[in-house]
Amino acid sequence: MASGWIESRIPIESIDHAHETFLAPGAEIEVLALTALRDGLAETARTSAACYGCHRTIRRGSRAPPDFVERAAAG
């Protein structure tokens, strides 16, 4: 785990509820498990990035740097 990160377990009501809840903090958190939740969040992030004109590809399983959106927008 990267320096400065804290790993915690958070009980969830459902995958759908957790998906909406964990979108708010954006790149400030990383979901490590459940695979379905992690994959759903990754797909939402890719779709959002495309909507905002971010054309850089983020490989599955990698984290975007916190300044990814600002750098992509700057072009």
Secondary structure, DSSP 8 states (H G I E B T S, - for coil): --TT--------S-HHHHHHHHHTTGGG----S-HHHHHHHHHHHHHHHHHTT------TT----TTHHHHHHH-
